[in-house]
Amino acid sequence: AIYLNETSISWSSDKGKRYKNLANASTTQWIDVEDEHFIVWMRASGLPQFRKLWGRIEGTLSAGSYAVTIVNNYPKSFFDGTKSVV
């Protein structure tokens, strides 16, 4: 297994400032708005081509074959775009 660091992926100006859970979040909110994946997803892009960081591999990978499983929860057909792994 390869460790994927999913922390510090959102802008510091957003995390803890722009996105905060309400005091009664467990009963009034459908999602944790302090989750960094949510914060990255909500950040608007100023250009038609953009990237949304999910995580980082902070080391070197040994030569070989790797399998990656990706779940497509939001098909690109909704926005006539493309998706890729960078």
CYANA upper distance limits for C-alpha pairs under 8 A (distance plus 0.5 A):
  2 ILE  CA     57 ILE  CA      8.20
  3 TYR  CA     57 ILE  CA      7.10
  4 LEU  CA     55 GLY  CA      6.30
  4 LEU  CA     56 ARG  CA      5.97
  4 LEU  CA     57 ILE  CA      5.61
  4 LEU  CA     58 GLU  CA      8.03
  5 ASN  CA     55 GLY  CA      5.77
  5 ASN  CA     56 ARG  CA      5.60
  5 ASN  CA     57 ILE  CA      6.81
  5 ASN  CA     58 GLU  CA      7.67
  6 GLU  CA     36 GLU  CA      8.50
  6 GLU  CA     54 TRP  CA      6.92
  6 GLU  CA     55 GLY  CA      4.86
  6 GLU  CA     56 ARG  CA      7.14
  7 THR  CA     36 GLU  CA      7.76
  7 THR  CA     55 GLY  CA      7.70
  8 SER  CA     36 GLU  CA      8.10
  9 ILE  CA     36 GLU  CA      7.00
  9 ILE  CA     37 HIS  CA      8.14
  9 ILE  CA     40 VAL  CA      7.73
  9 ILE  CA     53 LEU  CA      6.76
  9 ILE  CA     54 TRP  CA      7.41
  9 ILE  CA     55 GLY  CA      7.03
 10 SER  CA     14 ASP  CA      7.42
 10 SER  CA     15 LYS  CA      7.02
 10 SER  CA     36 GLU  CA      6.24
 10 SER  CA     37 HIS  CA      8.09
 10 SER  CA     39 ILE  CA      6.82
 10 SER  CA     40 VAL  CA      5.90
 10 SER  CA     53 LEU  CA      8.48
 11 TRP  CA     15 LYS  CA      6.89
 11 TRP  CA     40 VAL  CA      8.32
 12 SER  CA     16 GLY  CA      8.26
 13 SER  CA     17 LYS  CA      6.92
 13 SER  CA     18 ARG  CA      7.63
 14 ASP  CA     18 ARG  CA      5.27
 14 ASP  CA     19 TYR  CA      6.70
 14 ASP  CA     39 ILE  CA      7.63
 15 LYS  CA     19 TYR  CA      6.62
 15 LYS  CA     34 GLU  CA      7.32
 15 LYS  CA     36 GLU  CA      7.79
 15 LYS  CA     39 ILE  CA      7.74
 16 GLY  CA     20 LYS  CA      6.51
 16 GLY  CA     34 GLU  CA      7.51
 19 TYR  CA     33 VAL  CA      6.33
 19 TYR  CA     34 GLU  CA      6.27
 19 TYR  CA     39 ILE  CA      7.70
 20 LYS  CA     33 VAL  CA      6.65
 20 LYS  CA     34 GLU  CA      6.15
 21 ASN  CA     25 ALA  CA      6.24
 21 ASN  CA     29 GLN  CA      8.50
 21 ASN  CA     32 ASP  CA      7.17
 21 ASN  CA     33 VAL  CA      6.36
 21 ASN  CA     34 GLU  CA      6.87
 22 LEU  CA     29 GLN  CA      8.40
 24 ASN  CA     28 THR  CA      6.73
 25 ALA  CA     29 GLN  CA      5.53
 25 ALA  CA     32 ASP  CA      8.28
 26 SER  CA     30 TRP  CA      8.45
 32 ASP  CA     38 PHE  CA      8.26
 33 VAL  CA     38 PHE  CA      6.77
 33 VAL  CA     39 ILE  CA      7.32
 34 GLU  CA     38 PHE  CA      7.84
 34 GLU  CA     39 ILE  CA      7.40
 35 ASP  CA     39 ILE  CA      6.89
 36 GLU  CA     40 VAL  CA      6.60
 37 HIS  CA     41 TRP  CA      6.64
 37 HIS  CA     54 TRP  CA      7.09
 38 PHE  CA     42 MET  CA      6.65
 39 ILE  CA     43 ARG  CA      6.87
 40 VAL  CA     52 LYS  CA      6.78
 40 VAL  CA     53 LEU  CA      7.51
 41 TRP  CA     52 LYS  CA      7.18
 45 SER  CA     50 PHE  CA      6.99
 74 TYR  CA     78 PHE  CA      8.30
 76 LYS  CA     80 ASP  CA      6.33
 76 LYS  CA     81 GLY  CA      5.85
 76 LYS  CA     82 THR  CA      6.52
 76 LYS  CA     83 LYS  CA      7.55
 77 SER  CA     81 GLY  CA      7.27
